Amino acid sequence: NQIITHYLSLSKIASTESTAIDVGDVIADFVAEWQDRAQERGIQLRVRPDEGTHPVLGDPNQIRRVLVNLVENAFDAIGDGRPGSRRAGTVTLMLRRMRRSVKLTVKDNGPGIPPELRERVFEPFFTSKSGGSGLGLYLVREIVLASGGTMSLSSSDGRGTSVSVRWPLAEPEETQAGRKKKGAA
């Protein structure tokens, strides 16, 4: 079922319609919804946006799908309450408006990804989790690339993993068109 769901998600990527949205709004809604899940697992879920707006062209459902996959992977990496660890498990979503893009970084303080696996995490059907489909990060990458964005990953043994996504900044006229559409609905 998990594999079928991921394949169906992949088929929807190209057919989604992009509108001007503020990624900060999507993230705020997501974090509010996921706080209880984080607390149930003994994990602190934090969000650190910079000031201002973060307009991109995209589909809020696809951006949410990116968030779900990245945050769920971070939760899994940390584990339930980090048994035996002095530090609490923490997942931080940082949002920055850059000169020509909006950058989202999802950082965890889990054990990190072993160096020999880092190059493979975006491959389809590659997983180090029992019960995983190996399509989550592949799906995330495809969504990001389809929207004109880029992704990067950095990880340190014992210090956690960071996945960064950059979406092109929406042009002012695209943002205005998106606001008019949203107001008309």
N, C-alpha and C positions, 0 to 999 in steps of 0.2 A: 504493500500500500504506500509506503514511504517513497519508493522509487517511482511509482506511478504519479503520485502527487508532485514530485519534483519534475518529472517529464512534462506534466501538464503546465506547470509553472514556466518551464522553459519555452513551451509553445506560445505562451501569452506575452512573452517579453517583446517581441517585434510588433505585436498588434496593439500595444497600449498607446494611448494618446498622451503626449506630453503637454503640460500646462505649466505656467509659472507658479511655483509654490515656494514657501519659506520652509526650508529644511528644519529650522529651529522649532517651528510649530509642530511638525510631524514628530520630532524627537521628544518634545515636551509631553505630547499626548501619549507616546509610547512609554516613556519613563513612568508617568503617572499610573498607567495600566500595569506595568511590570514590577512596581515596588513590592507588592505582596509576594510575588513569586520569589523575588530576591530575598526577602526577609524569611520566607519559609525555608530557604536553603542556607541561611546564615551568611548571606552575601550583602554587602553594601553596594547599592546601585546609585552612582552619582552622575550628574550632568554638569558640565562646565562650558557653557556657551560664551563667546565673547559678546560684546555689546552690538546692537544693531540687528539688521535683517540679514538673512542668508538665502537670497533668491536663486533658484535653479529651475531649469526646465526639466520636468519629470512627472512621474505618476506617483502620487502619495502612497498607493498600495504597493508599488514596487520598492519604494524607499523603505516602507515598513517591513517588507519581506527581507531586505538587506539587514535592517536592524534586528529582526527576529533571529536570523541565522547567526549573525556576529555575536549578539549578546548570549544566545543559547550556547554557542561554542565556548564563550568565555566562562559562563556558569559551569559548564561541564569540565573545563580545564581546572577550575578552582576546586570543584568537588563540593560536597555538602559540609559546610562549616569548617573546612580545612583541618581535619583531625590531626592533632599532633603539632599544629603550627601556632606560633605565638601571634601572628598577624591575622587579622580578620580578612576574609576574602573580599576583594573590592573590584568592581567593574566600573570604569569611568568612561563616559562619553564626552569627548571634547569636540567642540564645534568652533571653527575659525573661518572668518571671511578673509580670503587672501586677495591679492590684486586681481586675478582673473578666474578665481575658483572659490569654491566652498569646500573646506576640508573637515571631514568627520574622522575622528580617531576613536576606536574602541580598544581600551587598554585593560588588561587584567593583571593581577598579581599572582597568577598561578605558577606552576612549575616551569613553564616555557615549553617550546617545541624542540625536540632534539634536532641538532643540525642536519642529520641525514634525512629528516622528514620535511624540513622547511620548503624545499624546492618542489615537493609533491603535493602540498596541501590543496592546490587549486585544480588538480587533475580530477577528471570525473571518475567516480567509483573508488577513489582512494580514501580510506578512513583508518584511523587508529582507535576508533571507538567500537566497542562491541554493540551491535545493533544499529550502527550508523549506516546510511546509504552511500556515503562518499560523494553526495551530490550537493550538499549545502553550500560549501565555499565555491564550488564550480558555478552554481546557480547565482550566487552573489556576484561573482566576477562577470558573468554574462550580462546581468542586469546593469552593472556599472558601465561596462564597455558599450552596451547598446545605447546608453544615455550620453555617450561621449566622455565618460569619466575614466579615471585610472585607479588602480589599487596597489598598495604595497604592504608588506608584512615585515615586522622585525620581532625577534624573540631572543631572550637571554635565559640560559639555564638557571632555574631557581628564582628568576626575577620577573617572569611573565611575558606576555605577548601583546603587541600592538598591531592592529590592522587599520590602515588609513585608506580612506576613499576620498577622491577629489572629483567634484562635479564642476563643469564649467559654470561660471556665474551667468545668470540670466541677464540679458541686455535690458536697459530701462524700459524700452517700448514693449518687450515681451512681458515684463512684470506688470505694466499698466494693463495690457490685454488680459492677463490672468486675473487681475483684481476686478476688471469689468465683468468677466465671465462668472467669477465667484459671487459677485454682488447680484447678478441677474438670476442666479439659481434659486 
